[in-house]
């Protein structure tokens, strides 16, 4: 099978090393179809390493990279045939190597990363008068001697589920700053290709380990100047960037990340808001420049923080959170000697806990708009497609009987989706996504779509936890819950808050002074919205880093002793978890917001249709974060005021391409039958398909490759 790729060259031992591929032609205008290489010189080599990447919905084998000194013909030439369509970003594996993987791009050249299951390798272009590519082995970044290839021929192609099992989607927008544009030879095209290669590799990691896809929906490159001040302070740059996002970016997305060509004065290569996904003001991060592989891992880390993962070196190197692979390290760690590619069990659990607590509600909505043009086989129904069940392998697992080449098969209404079963729409009223907590709303199938409706939750202000808490951002907020999460104990008595938070000291306050010097004392009505005080504390907070001294005070009040304890637990993004969270109850019909205790009415709970006085959605539904009524079973209408006992679990008239065909077929069959019965002339009908548009290794070390072989280490939701 592989002989067509070898061009008559016998297969022999494959060896690894560093390759430099070069060409006299610097411009690649289209997807590579054939690449011929010639050996110029050879360096020290090692183990066997054949690589192939699969694009199942195309023609099978689309790329083969052979790394060897013994596979070339008598002229020292080997041709690599690259089969496939215009799509040029691939996920694949190394043939015959369990645990291997590949994330490569053949757009305008070749770049990306792959692993043989033990070590990681990279391929990327470097600046030169000729087009050149470095192939390197990540476990040995001190490059020795090299063997080179000269590119002598280039042919261009013309032409019901839970949060764990349901696929999640991060709709990502990337902004490349001016320094990034300069790093990539001042080429908007090369900058775009590089950024897409980074996202492609990060997507592979998230898909395999988190059942989450990273979908690039928009990109912007600052080719003349930066639109914000980008300085040495990563956190300050992040804050300015998120302000720019809120004020200037209109694209619908779950997170916006900055790719910067500069190096920040920080021990880490990224900064991001923890748990900020889906938020206009906190859903984003910044990532500094590196080669494709390290920058992809940096993106995995910053997005990981957005979806609730934490970075805590002490926690990761001891106890149950210890990374199992000391050599490779884990993605959210700062340990290991190779490029990490796996999340630790604790990081995955943090992500799932974040989802189960109501975070990341936007991740359950499948994208309808992608950055790239429509491409049959990418798993997303785009203009011109009736269905898209994904790659050949993905379609075989689900949807192959209903969808062929992005066209629905005969009598099929759908091919996949939470509301599609056996190529037919699920009944109206069938629950397709359960509520994960008191503040969530279960979604039900509509009966006329294969997709589960958008994931929504209750509007801020609803009571939860048996009346002890309030919903805020889809999560149930209580002081007890916050104390247990951060310190492992319940909240202290109200008297502790009244005594300490009114003093305005490090031991009790309503936040730091604007200039950072001193502390703001709480007003009497705001004491429950200041420093979080608990009955006891662990030596260290479970999340964040302890700053300053722990507050520890025992007071005597009303014939009993009370423990009042707290502390400042600061995350990487600067957020202090030691304060009572926004949305936490602070009195009858009162909630905390920015260290102030405000009436629930401030949060516009009664803005849904059919909501008057204490009545919400006519008493027959819940008001969602989209300010729409989600009606109880048997009720319908915008305000849930109409009783309709037949609305639940009822079939609806089929719609869509195949639904139309079924109706046409039924009518045609009836007419034909009538003609036969009446003895008339038989009528023939050709049913026409009606097409419609469907819907560590320290990453701070940069890899900068120079000529020769010299290297140096290296949602736009409404929530604010």
N, C-alpha and C positions, 0 to 999 in steps of 0.2 A: 504493500500500500504506500510506503514511504518513497518508493523508487522515483516517482514523478517529482519528488522534491530534491532528490539527490542529483538529478541530471546525469545519470550514468556513473556516479561516483560510488565506490563500494563503501558500505557502512563499517565503521571500525570503532575503536575506543574513543569516547568523547572526553575531552579534557577541559579544565577550566582555567581561566586566567583573565587578563585584562585585554580588551580589544579596542583598537581605535579604527573606526570605519570612516573613510573620507571620500569625498567626491569633488570633482571639479565644478559641479553645478550646485550653487548654493540655494536655488529656489525650487521648492517642491510645491506645486500648485494644487495637487490632488492626492487622493488616496494611493499609496504604493501598491502596485500589482506584482512587481517582480524586482528583486534586488540581487545583483551579482557582486560577489566580493572576491578579492585576490589577496593572498598572504604576502606581506612585505617582510615582516620579521616576527620572531616568536620569543616568548619569555617563559618563565617557569610555569608548569601546568599541574593540574591535580586530577580530581575525580570526574566521573562520567556525568554529562549534563545535556541530554537532548530536551528540547522544550517545544511544546505546541500549545496553542491557545485555540479554544473551540468557540465557534459562533453557530450554535445549533440550528437556528432558523435559516441559515444561508446554505452553504454547501458542505458543512462539516468542518474539515481541516482547513483553516485559513492562514495559519502562520506556523513556520517552523524555523527556529533559530538553532543552528548547529555550531557548537564551540569545540573545535578540534584542530589538530595539525595533521590528521590522517584521513580526512574525508574529501580532500580536494583532488581534482583530476591532474593530469600531467602538466597542465599549464598553471596550476595553483589557483584555479578558479572554482567557486561554488556558487550556484544560483539558488536563491530562496524564493519560491513561488508563493505569493500571498493571495489566497482566494477569498472572495467575499464581495459585499456590496459597498456602497458609499459609506456605510457605518464604519468607523475606524477606531473605536474604543472597545477593548475586549477584556473579558475575564476568562481565565483558563487554568490549565494545570500542566505540570511536567509529566510527560508520558512515563508510566511505570513507577512513579514515585509517590507513595502514599503521603498525604499531608502537604503535598506541594500546592503551589498556587501561582497565578500570573495575572498581572494587571498591566496591559500594554496598549500603546496607541501607535497606529501606523499613519496617522494624519501628518502630512508634510514631513515625513521622516519617521524615525523609530525612537520611542522612549517609553520608559515605564520601569516596572520591577517584577521580579519573580523569585521563587524560592524552590529549592529541590527537597524541601521538607526539613532540612537541617540548617542551611545558610540562605541568606538573602542576597540577591544580585540586582544590579541596576544597569539600565541602558539609558543614556541621554546624550543629546547633542552638546557640543561645546563651541564657543566662538572661534572662528577661524576664517581665513580666506577661502578655505574649502569646507564643505559640509563634513563634519567629523562627529563620531559618536564614541563615548567611553562606555565600556562594559567593565563593571567592577564588582568585587566580592566584598560585602559589607563587614565580614568578620576580620578582614585584614585591610584597613584603610590606608596603611602605609604601602603604597604601590611600589612594586619592584620593577623589573624590566617588563617590557610589553611585547605583544605581538600585534602587528597592525594588518588591517585589511584596506585595500584601496577599492573604492566603489567604482566600477568601470561600466556598469550598465544599469539604467533605471527606466522601468516601463511604468507609465502612469495609466490608471484606469480612466477611461473617458465615460465618460458617461456618469353556629353560635360559638362564640369564641371568647378567649380571655386576652388580657393585655400581652401575654407572652406569645400566644400562637397567632394572633392577628398581625399581619404585616403592617409595620409603621412606615411613614414617609416623612423625611425632613426636606421640605421645599427650601432650597438654599439659593441665596444670591451671593455672588462673589464680586467684590470691588478690588481692582488692582490699582495700587497707588502709582504715582509718577516714578518713584524709585524702582518699583517692580518693572515698569515699562522700560526704564533705562537698562536694568539688568538683562532684559531679554531683547537687547539690540534695537530698542526703540521701535519694535514691530508690534502693532496691535494684534496681528494675526498670531505671531509666535507667543505673545502674552496670553492670548485666549487659549491656544493649544496647550500651553504649559499648565494653566489653571485647570483646564478640563482633565488633563492627565492626573493631576493631584486629586481631584474630586473622584475620578474613576477608581483609583486605588483605595481611597477611603471608603467608597461605596462598597467595594468588594469585602472589606473587613467588617463593616456594619451589617451587610447582608448575611454573611456567614455566621456571625457570632451574636448579633442582636436582633435578627429578623427585622431589620430596619434598612430602608433604602435612602440613600442621599441623592436627591433629585435636583439637578441644577436647572433652575427656572429662569434665571436672569444673570447678566454679567455687565459690569461697567468698568472701563479702563480710563484712568486719568492720564491722558497722553500729553497734556500741556503743562499742568500744574496740579498740585494737591488741592482738594476742596476743603480740607480741614488742616489744622496745624498738627503735624506728626513729629513729636519730640522723642526724647530718650525715655521718658516715663511711660511705660506700657499702659498702666491703669488710667492715667490722665488722657492718653490717646484714645483708649477704649471709650471713656466717657464722652469725649468730643465726637467720636465716630457714631455712637448711639444717638447723640443729639442730632447729628446730621441725618441719620436714618429716619428719625421721627419727623423731621421737618422737610426733608427733601426727597426721600425715596417713596414712590407710590406703588411699586410692584407688590403684589400679594405674595408673601413668603413667610416661612416660619423662623428663619434666621438669616442675618446678613453678616458675612465675614469679610474682613479686610485682609488681603494679601499684600504685605509691605516688603519693599526691596531693601529696607534698612535693618539694622540690628539694634534692638532695644537694650537699655542698661538694666538687664534683669537676668536672673539665673535660669529663666525659662524662655522658651521660644514663642510663647503664646499668652494671651490673657482673654478671659471670657467670663461672663456672668453665670454663676452656678444656678441651675434651674430656671434660666431665663427664656427658654424656648417658648415660642408663641407670643412673647411680649414685645411690643414695639420699642420699649425703652430698655429692655434687658436681653432681648433675643439676638445676641451677636457676639463676635469675638475678633481678635486681631492675631495674625500669624506672620512671623518674620521669614525672610527669604532663606531657602535652602534648595537642594536638589529635590527631584520629584518624590523619592521615597521618604526622606526625613520630613519633608513638608507635609506629605500625606498623613504621617503619624501625628505631626503637630496639629493638623486639622482634626484628626480623630480625638485628640486630647481636648481641644477647645470646644468642639461640638459635644464631647462627653460631659464637660462641665455644664453646658447648656441644658443637657437632658438629665441633670441631677447627680452626676458622678463627682467624686471628690478626689483631690490629690493630697495625700498625707503620707509622707515618706516613712515616718515612724510607725504608722498604723499598717503600712503595706509590708514592712520588713519583720513584723512580729505577729504572733497569734494567728487567728483564723483568716486574716486578710493577707497573709504572706504570699507573695507571688510564687507559684509552683515552679517556674522556669527561671532559675537564677542566671542562666547563661543568656537567654534571649531577653529576659525581663518582661514586664507587662506594660501595657500602653499608658496607664495612668500613673505609673511609678517613675522614679528617677534612678532605677537600678538596672543591672544587666550590662552585658558587654557587646551586644549585637543590636540590630534594629528590631525593637519589639513589634509584635504583630497581633498579640492576643490580649483581651481584657481579662483581668482576674475575676474569680467568682464573686468577690465582694463588689467590684465595680458593676458587674451585671446585676447583682441583687439591688444595688443602689438605684439603678435605672428602672428596674421593675417596681421597686417600692415607690419611686417617684410617680410612675404611671398609676399604680394602685391607689395612691393618695389623691389622685385627681390632677396631677401635673401633666403637661404635654398633651392636652386634649386635641390640639390641632394635628398631631402626628397620625391620627387615624383617618384623616381625609386624603383620599387618593388624588394626586395632582391631575389637573385637566389641561395644564399648559406647561410645556417644556421649552428649554432654550433652543435645542436643536430641532431641525425640521422633522416631520413625521417619518417614522421608521418602523415598518412592520416587524414585529418580533421583540420590541423593547418592553412589552408588557403593559403599555399604556394606550388606551383607545384615543386616537388622534384624528383630526379631520381627514376624511377619505377612508376611514376604517370602520367596519361594523363591530369588530371585536379584535382583541389582541391578547392571546394567552401566554405570550412570552416566547422564550427560546424553544427549540425542538424538545429539549428535555423537560422544560417547565410545562409545555403543552401536553406532553405525554403523561405527566403526573396529574394534570387537571386541565380540562377544556378541549382536548384534542378531538373529541367526538362532536363538539359544538362549533368549532372554529377551524377553518382551513385557510391559510394565507390571508388572515385578517378579514375573512368573509364568513358570515354565519352559515352553517350547514342547513340543509333542508329542514324546515319546521322548528329550527332552534330560535329561541328568543334571546339567549345570552350564552356566554361560554364560561365565565367565572365571575366571582364576586360573592359577598356574604349573603346576597339575596338571590342567588342563582343555584338551582339544583336540577340536575339532569337536563340541562339546556333550557329550563323553564324558569320563569320568575317565581320566587317564593310567594306564599299567600300574604295578603295585606294583614298586618298586625303581628306577624311572626317576629319575635325579638331576635335581632341580629347582633346586638352589642349590649351586654348587660351593664348596669350601673356598677361602678367600682367602689363607690362610697355614698354617704348620705347626700352629698352635694352633686352627684352625677345624675343624669337622666338616661334611662335605657332607650336605645334607638330600635325602631321596628321597621320592617320592610313596607314599602308603599304598595307593592303588588304590580307596579309597572316599571320597575327598574331592577337591575342586577346588583346595584351598589347600595350598601347600607347608607342611610342619610348621614350628613355631617355629624361628627361627634360634638355634642354640646353639653353644657352643665347648667346648673341652676344659677340664676342671677345672684350677684352678691347680696347678702343680707338674710337669706333663708336660715332658719335655725337648723342645727344638726347635733348629733351626739346627745340624743334625748333632751334637747333644749339647752345643753351646756355650752354649745359653741355656735358659731356663725360661719356660713359659707363665704369664702372669698377666693376668687380665682379658681373655683372648682375644688377647693380643699377646705376641710373643716378645721377652723381655728379655735383652739382653747389654750389657756396658759398651762393647764395640766399636761396636755399633749406636747406642747413645746418643751416643757421641762423634762419630760420623760425621754423625748427624742435627743435632747442635747446633753442632759446630765444623768438621766436614769431615775429621777425621782419626781414627785408631784410638785405643784406650785405651792409657794408659801402662803400664809394667811394674809388677808388684805391689810392687816395692821402693819406688816413688814413693808409693804409698798407705800403706805401712808407715811411711815416714819423715815425710811431711807430715801425714797425718790424725791421727796420734797426738799432734801438737803442740798442737792446740786453738787455732790462730790463724786469721786470715782466710784464710790461704793453704792451710789444711788443717784439717778439723774434722768433727764429726758433728752439725752443726747449731748454731743460735744458742742462747744461754742463754735460759731461760724469760722472764726480764725484758727480753731484748733487749740486754743489756749483756754482751759477751764471747762466747766460742765454747766449745762442749763438745768436749773431746778424745775421740777414739775409743778404746774398749777395743781391745786387741790383736786379738781375734777379730772386731771390727766394722770394721776399717779399710777393707775393700772396700765398705762401705755408706755411707761418708762423702762428702766432696767428690769429684766426678767429675774425674779427672785424665787428660789426653790427651797424645799425643805432640807435638801442635802445635795452634795456635789461629789462627782468623781474627781480624781486628781487632775485629769485633763478632760476637756470637752470631747465628745464623740466626733464632732466635726469642727473644722477650723483650728486656728492656733490661739492659745491663751495669750492675751496681751494684758500686761499690768498684773495686779494682785487680785486674788479671789476675795470677794466680799463674804465674810463669815461673822455673823452676829446672832447671839441668842438673847431674846428679850422676854421679860415677864409682863404678861398682859392678861387681865381678867382671870387671875389665879392659875395661870398656866404658862409654861415656857414655850416659846416659839423660836424655831430656827429660821433665819433669814440669810440665804446664801445665793450668790450670783457671781458672774464674771464676764469678761469680754472675750468672745470666741469669734475671731475674725477670719473670714474666708480669703482666698487668693484675690477675689475681685473687690475686696475692701468692705464687703457687707459684714456687719457685726451681728451675729446670731444671738448675742447676749441681751438683745432688746425684745420686748413684746412685739409680735408680728402685726402688721396691718391686717385688719379684719377681725381681730380677736375681741370678744365681748368685754365691755368695761362698765356695764351697768344695764338696767332695763332699757331695751331698745336703743342701745348705744354700742358703737364699735370704734376700735382704734384706727387711726390713720395718721402716719407721720408724727407719732408721739402725742397725738391729741385724741380726746374721747369725743366722738361726734354722734349725732342722732342717726339712726339707721336710714331715715328718710333722705339723708345726704347721698345715699348710694342708689337712689332712683329705683327702688324695688317695685314701685307701682306703675311703671311705665309701659307694661304690656297691655294689649287690648283686653277689655273686659275686666280691668283691675280698678276697682273703686273702693276707697276706704280700706278695710282689711281684706277685701275680696280680691283674689288674684285669678285671672283667666277664668272668670265666672265660677270659681270654686271647682273647676273640672279639669285642671291642668297645672303645669309648672311654667313659670316664666324663665326662658333660657338666657344665656349670656348673649345671644343674638337678638335679644329683646323680642322674642316671638313665643307664643304659647305652644307648648307641647301638650296635647290633650290626653286625658285619660282614655282607656278603652271605652268604646261606645259613644264617645263625644267627638265632635268635629267643629270646624269653623275657625276663623282667625282668633276668636275669643273663647273657643270651646263651649259655646252656648247651645249648640245643636245636638240633640240626642239622636243617635243613629245606631241602633243595636246590631244592624247588619254590616257595619263598617269593619268590624274586627274579624280577622281570619277569613276574609271573603276574597274570591277570585275577582279580578277586574278584567276588562276587555284588553286583550293583548295589544301592545303598541310596539313600535319599532319596525325594522325591516322585515323580520320573519313574522311578526304579528300581523303585519299587513298582508303577507303572503298567505298566511293561514286563512284570513278572512276572504281574500280573493279566491283561494282554492276551494273554500266551502261554498261560495256562491257559484263558482264555475261547476263544481260537482253537482250541485242541486239542479242547475239549468240543464246539464248533460243528462241527468237522470230523468228529468221531466221530458226531454226530447225523445228519449228511448221509450218511455211509457206511452207517449202520445203517438209513437210510430213515425215521428218526423225524421228529418235528416239529422244524423249525428253531428253535433258541433264539437269542433276541436278547440281546445284552449291551451295556449302556451303561457304558463305562469312566468311572469317577468319579475326578477328580483328588483325591488325598489331600494336603491342605495340611499343611505342617509348617513349623516355625519354623527358618529357615536362619540360617546364621550369616554538606669537604664543605662541603659546607654543614654548618655545625656544628649538630647536633641539640640542643646545649645551649641554643640560642635557642628560647624558648617562644613559641607563637602564642596570645596572649591577646586575644580580641576583645571590645571593649566597645561600648556603644551608639553609634550614629552611623556611623562607619567608622574608629574609632581602633584601631590595633593597635600592639603592640610586639613586637620580635623574639623573635622566637622561632622415670629409668625406673624406675623403681622396681625396678631389678634387685637382686639380692642383693649385688652388688659394693659395697664401701664406699669 
